[in-house]
């Protein structure tokens, strides 16, 4: 009886979902050919990060996201004006992107691990914490349709047995 009621409950929840499609894309470090066209798709998304002294691994991964061809996928329905959430994964790195009906990026949230810190930030941390080593670096990137970006680095510093986590928002730095 419990299984029957639980099944009815889950079935009832499926009617409450909204019109958003989900797809998952797994990438590897191998070469991914990018179709060249005269118009650059999602150029606002790419230019939002080209100004930053950012890891080349992050920039390459974001280019894959910007050039993703949603219309060629089986999940795409031209007659259904909805948004599409696509999850891109590469190792421990992940970008969750929401596309509109035309394939333009509405928002994006990326999580990256063990990447290179921008020079300005690493120089500043080295001065503030002499003798400490950069043990683990995480980067969180949020992008919205209006072009605003929020990039936060979380750095685990280590000095012998002592550990310290420092959060850095790139808005505090001029890069």
C-alpha positions in Angstrom: 0.0 0.0 0.0 2.9 2.3 0.8 4.4 1.8 -2.6 1.1 2.5 -4.3 0.6 5.8 -2.4 4.2 6.8 -3.1 3.7 6.1 -6.8 0.6 8.2 -6.9 2.4 11.0 -5.1 5.3 11.0 -7.6 2.9 10.8 -10.5 1.1 13.9 -9.1 4.3 15.8 -8.9 5.1 15.2 -12.5 2.2 17.4 -13.5 3.6 20.3 -11.5 6.8 20.6 -13.6 7.4 23.5 -16.0 8.4 23.5 -19.6 12.1 23.2 -19.4 14.1 20.5 -21.2 17.3 18.9 -19.8 20.3 17.5 -21.6 23.7 16.3 -20.4 26.8 16.7 -22.4 30.0 14.9 -21.4 33.2 16.3 -22.8 36.8 15.1 -22.7 40.1 16.7 -23.1 40.2 15.6 -26.7 39.8 18.0 -29.6 36.2 19.1 -30.2 35.7 20.6 -33.7 33.9 23.9 -33.6 31.8 24.9 -36.6 33.0 28.3 -38.0 30.3 30.7 -39.1 30.3 34.4 -40.0 28.1 35.3 -37.0 29.5 34.4 -33.6 26.8 32.7 -31.5 26.6 33.8 -27.9 29.4 36.4 -28.4 28.3 38.2 -25.2 28.9 35.1 -23.2 32.4 34.6 -24.7 33.4 38.3 -24.3 32.3 38.4 -20.7 35.2 36.1 -19.8 37.8 37.1 -22.4 38.8 40.2 -20.3 39.7 38.1 -17.3 43.1 36.5 -16.7 41.4 33.2 -16.5 42.6 29.6 -16.9 42.7 28.5 -20.5 41.0 25.3 -19.5 38.0 27.3 -18.4 38.0 29.5 -21.5 38.1 26.4 -23.8 35.2 24.8 -21.9 33.1 28.0 -22.1 33.7 28.1 -25.9 32.2 24.6 -26.2 29.2 25.8 -24.2 28.8 29.0 -26.4 29.0 27.0 -29.6 26.7 24.2 -28.6 24.1 23.6 -31.3 20.9 23.0 -29.5 18.8 22.9 -32.7 20.5 19.8 -34.0 19.6 17.7 -30.9 16.7 15.3 -30.7 15.4 17.0 -27.5 14.9 20.3 -29.4 11.3 21.0 -30.6 10.9 24.1 -32.8 7.1 24.2 -32.1 7.6 24.3 -28.3 8.8 27.7 -27.1 10.6 26.6 -23.9 14.0 26.9 -22.3 16.6 24.2 -22.3 18.9 23.3 -19.4 22.1 21.6 -20.6 24.7 20.2 -18.2 28.3 20.0 -19.5 30.7 17.9 -17.6 34.5 17.4 -18.0 36.1 15.5 -15.1 35.3 17.3 -11.9 34.4 20.5 -13.9 30.7 21.3 -14.6 28.8 24.0 -16.4 25.0 24.2 -16.2 23.6 26.4 -18.9 20.1 27.6 -19.8 19.4 28.2 -23.4 16.3 29.9 -25.0 14.4 28.7 -28.0 16.9 30.3 -30.4 19.9 28.7 -28.7 21.1 31.9 -27.0 22.5 31.6 -23.4 20.2 33.0 -20.8 22.3 32.0 -17.8 25.2 29.8 -16.8 26.7 28.5 -13.6 30.1 26.8 -13.7 32.1 25.0 -11.0 35.8 24.3 -11.6 38.4 22.5 -9.5 42.2 22.6 -9.4 42.7 25.4 -11.9 45.2 28.2 -12.3 44.6 31.4 -10.3 44.9 34.7 -12.2 48.3 36.3 -11.6 47.0 39.3 -9.8 45.2 37.2 -7.2 48.0 34.7 -6.7 50.5 37.6 -6.2 48.2 39.2 -3.7 47.7 35.9 -1.7 51.4 35.2 -1.7 52.0 38.6 -0.1 49.2 38.3 2.5 50.1 34.7 3.4 53.9 34.2 3.1 55.0 30.6 3.6 51.5 29.2 2.8 51.0 27.0 -0.3 48.0 26.9 -2.6 46.7 23.4 -1.9 43.3 23.4 -3.7 41.7 26.0 -5.9 38.0 26.1 -6.8 36.3 28.6 -9.1 32.6 29.4 -9.3 31.3 31.4 -12.3 27.8 32.8 -12.7 26.7 34.5 -15.9 23.3 36.1 -16.6 21.7 37.2 -19.9 22.4 40.9 -19.2 26.1 40.2 -19.4 26.8 40.4 -15.7 29.3 37.9 -14.3 30.3 36.9 -10.8 33.6 35.0 -10.5 34.6 33.7 -7.1 37.7 31.7 -6.3 38.0 29.6 -3.2 41.6 28.8 -2.2 42.6 26.2 0.4 45.9 27.4 1.8 48.2 25.0 3.7 51.1 25.7 6.0 52.3 22.5 7.6 49.3 21.1 9.6 47.5 24.4 9.4 44.8 25.0 6.8 42.9 28.1 5.8 40.2 28.7 3.2 40.1 32.1 1.5 37.3 33.3 -0.8 38.1 35.9 -3.4 35.6 37.8 -5.5 37.1 39.1 -8.8 35.2 42.3 -8.5 37.7 43.3 -5.8 40.5 43.2 -8.4 41.1 45.1 -11.6 42.1 42.5 -14.2 
